Amino acid sequence: MADKELIEHIDIAAQRVADSHAYLHIDDKTVELQRLDAQIASPGFWDDASRAQSVSKQASNLRDVIAEYDGACALLDDVRAAAELADEDESFAEEAKSLLAKLDEELDGLEVSSWFSGRFDAGDAILSVNPGSGGLEAQDWTEMLYKMYLHYAEDKGWKVTVLDAVPGEGIGLDKATIQIEGRNAYGMLTSENGVHRLVRISPTDDKKRRHTTFASVEVLPVLPDDIEVDLNPADVRVDVYRSSGPGGQCVNTTDSAVRLTHIPTGIVVTCQNEKSQLQNKESAFRVLRAKLYEIEQRKREEQIDELRGERMENSFGSQIRNYVLYPYQLVKDLRSGVETSNVDAVLAGDIEQFVIGYHKWRVSQ
């Protein structure tokens, strides 16, 4: 008979699989997927390409979750089969343990997916990095963070589109905006909203003094087309100019870059990394819509807090993570408490422990 510890572990895994069926709402997702698939199969579905892509993406996300749950169920069956065979051949006990470890890992992934149940969590994100005070030092830190997020997104297998990357004066970036497309991209990256603090010996200081530098990260959802935003085109001034960053062969020779100024709020959005003015204009309006939607949401939340008599601290604009390169090496998230001394790995994009750690902390609150 398989050892008692293995049997207990299998029973725990079986309960986790059963729990995942409930918290992932598999039955509801199956019904919703059938509804979307019927839409996709209907005549004229692709006549509205933008809406069709949105519906297809929703269906794909649902299909992925259901497939992962089904995979966990199949893996549990394999574990049980190997455990039964272990009664006759002890080598199957090792196989059962190996499969069980794999099942635990997959169930951990399903639990993480369940945390992202917000309206836009499963969708794409617009991530912007802006330097704080500090001149050249802050611009260099902005570029370091920008590269960190590029590497992280690429390691996740997400698609990255650079919307804007404005070079600083001689070093770093004056600002950077990227669009990240992938399952749960927005939900996961909300962990990065806020101010990031860097402490190091400044590479621009001849006296090699220690400097503290700040940069802010803003993460917004890419809004589906059916979300209405109060945006009157007459309130937006559109300016075009020559792109200053790297790009296609037309860069610096045509006025392809676009700057939008939303006059009522003063919000300015620029986009210059697409090859055509039209593409840059579409991308800039996408970012502007997201920013205006975010403002409206914050107003509503503040009104609700006032009615409740509560004053909630706004997480954006508050320091969330320290990156210390000198006199010791440490990256620490001030919310979740997650920390590591492997600063080089973090700056090379290895931030999954901070992203997951933040959401574990958030769910526990």
Order of alpha helices (4+ residues) and beta strands (2+ residues): alpha-alpha-alpha-alpha-beta-alpha-beta-beta-alpha-beta-beta-beta-beta-beta-alpha-beta-beta-beta-alpha-alpha
